[in-house]
Amino acid sequence: MNPERLQHLLQAAKGRRLLVIGDVMLDEFVWGKVSRISPEAPVPVVEVHEETCYPGGAANVARNLSPFCAEVHLCGLVGSDSHAEKLRSLLAAERISTSALVADPTRSTIVKTRIVARQQQVVRVDRERRSPVGVEVLERACAAIEELLPQVDAVIFEDYGKGFLGQELKDRATQMARHAGKYLSADPNPTNPLDWRGVDLLKPNRSEAFAMAGLQDPGAAENPLNDLPLLETGSILLKKWDLVSLLVTLGEHGMILFRRDAEPYHTPTRAREVFDVSGAGDTAIALYTLAICAGATPAEAAEISNYASGVVVAKLGTATLTAQELTEAFQRHG
């Protein structure tokens, strides 16, 4: 993709509006250093220097979109607690609308706390309750989605398997979005086996794709286009859910795009360094969907998604990127 084409797409993206639906959470990071082992147990003692918080899960997908487009709306479930207040504040600071967040006083906001010492994660503490939502929460979410659909260009489902995105919510939101003529993409979670018919794009990683296809992964081939088990997996999933496109992220091997009307398209990794893969999948689905909305071809959208993911994995924490960083990544490989 030449620089002029990229800038044209980035300019078009500035006018787009998107809705992200899925499991939202608060990502906490406790930064410090380890200088000794505890006398109480054979575990490191982390001396804390700093604590930071970021929107996580589906909220991180919204956060990845915000620097590039006109509006981002987020629909998910939070509790009526201080963590929800913190999350709303962080989202507002990044111009992300929280009007569609549904508060349930019977549940706690999901929080993931990562303790990091010398750029290495020591331990992660998850505070969550994985269970399906009740009827009241479902109806409130559907009402919020219906109200927002006329205002947006596309919908992204981001499933972390925490219980918010059930089959009924997915089906009803899909039906409404289809009726309104909106583009639909989804980042699935095999622990939550939903029927994904109706979406335009599904974006699993390699292990998720094999799991959803019901196949064993024998390990990656050097060239994904010669990886027969991977190619079979792509074919199975396209047919299983009658998908227009399937984008499979492959870690150090980049991404491969399957389409019902074209040969598989492989884009190799663009990452220079990998410090932290937290949220890389969020970046991939966000930038692919936005690029399509901006008028990119599927192959162009895959390239933009791949370059963007290569930028964020070189950062510590739940990271995002800017248009300038994306432009510079393309220039480095141009």
VENLIN-V158966 format. One record per residue. N is the residue number from 1. RES is the residue in one letter. OMEGA is omega in radians with two decimals (none if undefined). Layout:
# VENLIN-V158966
n: {N;N}
res: {RES;RES}
omega: {OMEGA;OMEGA}
This chain:
# VENLIN-V158966
n: {1;2;3;4;5;6;7;8;9;10;11;12;13;14;15;16;17;18;19;20;21;22;23;24;25;26;27;28;29;30;31;32;33;34;35;36;37;38;39;40;41;42;43;44;45;46;47;48;49;50;51;52;53;54;55;56;57;58;59;60;61;62;63;64;65;66;67;68;69;70;71;72;73;74;75;76;77;78;79;80;81;82;83;84;85;86;87;88;89;90;91;92;93;94;95;96;97;98;99;100;101;102;103;104;105;106;107;108;109;110;111;112;113;114;115;116;117;118;119;120;121;122;123;124;125;126;127;128;129;130;131;132;133;134;135;136;137;138;139;140;141;142;143;144;145;146;147;148;149;150;151;152;153;154;155;156;157;158;159;160;161;162;163;164;165;166;167;168;169;170;171;172;173;174;175;176;177;178;179;180;181;182;183;184;185;186;187;188;189;190;191;192;193;194;195;196;197;198;199;200;201;202;203;204;205;206;207;208;209;210;211;212;213;214;215;216;217;218;219;220;221;222;223;224;225;226;227;228;229;230;231;232;233;234;235;236;237;238;239;240;241;242;243;244;245;246;247;248;249;250;251;252;253;254;255;256;257;258;259;260;261;262;263;264;265;266;267;268;269;270;271;272;273;274;275;276;277;278;279;280;281;282;283;284;285;286;287;288;289;290;291;292;293;294;295;296;297;298;299;300;301;302;303;304;305;306;307;308;309;310;311;312;313;314;315;316;317;318;319;320;321;322;323;324;325;326;327;328;329;330;331;332;333;334}
res: {M;N;P;E;R;L;Q;H;L;L;Q;A;A;K;G;R;R;L;L;V;I;G;D;V;M;L;D;E;F;V;W;G;K;V;S;R;I;S;P;E;A;P;V;P;V;V;E;V;H;E;E;T;C;Y;P;G;G;A;A;N;V;A;R;N;L;S;P;F;C;A;E;V;H;L;C;G;L;V;G;S;D;S;H;A;E;K;L;R;S;L;L;A;A;E;R;I;S;T;S;A;L;V;A;D;P;T;R;S;T;I;V;K;T;R;I;V;A;R;Q;Q;Q;V;V;R;V;D;R;E;R;R;S;P;V;G;V;E;V;L;E;R;A;C;A;A;I;E;E;L;L;P;Q;V;D;A;V;I;F;E;D;Y;G;K;G;F;L;G;Q;E;L;K;D;R;A;T;Q;M;A;R;H;A;G;K;Y;L;S;A;D;P;N;P;T;N;P;L;D;W;R;G;V;D;L;L;K;P;N;R;S;E;A;F;A;M;A;G;L;Q;D;P;G;A;A;E;N;P;L;N;D;L;P;L;L;E;T;G;S;I;L;L;K;K;W;D;L;V;S;L;L;V;T;L;G;E;H;G;M;I;L;F;R;R;D;A;E;P;Y;H;T;P;T;R;A;R;E;V;F;D;V;S;G;A;G;D;T;A;I;A;L;Y;T;L;A;I;C;A;G;A;T;P;A;E;A;A;E;I;S;N;Y;A;S;G;V;V;V;A;K;L;G;T;A;T;L;T;A;Q;E;L;T;E;A;F;Q;R;H;G}
omega: {-3.12;-3.07;-3.12;3.13;3.12;-3.13;3.07;-3.13;3.11;3.11;3.11;-3.12;-3.10;-3.14;-3.06;3.13;-3.07;3.08;3.09;-3.14;3.10;-3.08;3.12;-3.14;3.07;3.08;3.08;3.07;3.06;-3.05;3.13;3.09;3.11;3.13;-3.12;3.06;-3.11;3.05;-3.09;-3.11;-3.11;-3.14;3.13;3.00;-3.14;3.05;-2.99;3.09;-3.03;3.05;3.13;3.13;3.11;2.98;-3.08;-3.14;3.11;3.10;3.08;3.01;3.11;-3.13;3.09;-3.14;-2.94;-3.12;-2.99;-2.99;-3.03;-3.09;3.01;3.09;-3.07;3.08;-3.14;-3.06;3.04;3.04;3.02;-3.00;-3.10;3.12;3.08;3.10;3.12;-3.13;3.11;-3.14;3.12;3.14;3.13;-3.14;3.13;3.05;3.12;-3.10;-3.14;-3.08;-3.11;3.03;-3.12;3.14;3.10;-3.08;3.14;-3.13;3.06;3.03;3.14;3.14;3.01;-3.12;3.12;3.08;-3.01;3.10;-3.13;3.07;3.09;3.11;-3.11;-3.13;3.03;3.13;-3.13;3.03;-3.04;3.00;-3.10;3.10;-3.14;3.12;3.11;-3.09;-3.10;3.13;3.12;-3.11;3.11;3.12;-3.14;3.11;3.13;3.13;-3.13;-3.13;-3.05;-3.00;3.12;-3.05;-3.00;3.13;-3.08;3.12;3.07;2.98;3.10;-3.02;3.03;3.08;-3.10;3.05;-3.09;-3.04;3.07;-3.08;-3.11;3.12;3.12;-3.09;-3.12;3.11;3.12;-3.14;3.13;-3.12;3.10;3.14;-3.12;3.10;-3.10;3.05;-3.07;3.03;-3.07;3.00;-2.96;3.04;-3.07;3.09;3.09;-2.95;3.12;2.97;-3.02;3.08;3.13;3.11;3.13;-3.09;2.99;-3.09;3.02;2.90;-3.03;-3.09;3.11;-3.13;3.13;3.14;-3.11;3.10;-3.14;-3.11;3.01;3.11;-3.12;-3.07;-3.02;2.95;-3.11;3.11;-3.11;-3.14;3.05;-3.11;-3.01;3.08;3.11;3.12;3.09;3.11;3.11;3.14;-3.14;-3.07;3.06;-3.11;-3.06;-3.08;3.10;-3.08;2.98;-3.09;3.07;3.12;-3.12;3.09;-2.97;3.12;-3.09;3.10;3.06;-3.10;3.02;-3.10;3.06;3.07;-3.10;-3.05;-3.10;3.07;3.09;-3.13;-3.12;3.01;-3.06;-3.09;3.09;-3.12;3.06;3.12;3.09;3.09;-3.03;-3.13;3.13;3.06;-3.12;3.10;3.08;3.11;-3.08;-3.10;-3.12;-3.04;3.07;-3.09;3.14;-3.14;3.09;3.13;-3.13;3.09;3.12;2.96;3.09;3.13;3.09;3.12;3.10;3.11;3.13;3.11;-3.10;3.09;-3.14;3.12;3.11;3.09;-2.99;-3.14;3.08;3.14;3.06;3.09;3.12;-2.90;3.01;3.12;3.11;3.08;3.12;3.11;3.11;3.10;-3.14;3.11;3.08;-3.14;-3.14;-3.09;-3.09;none}
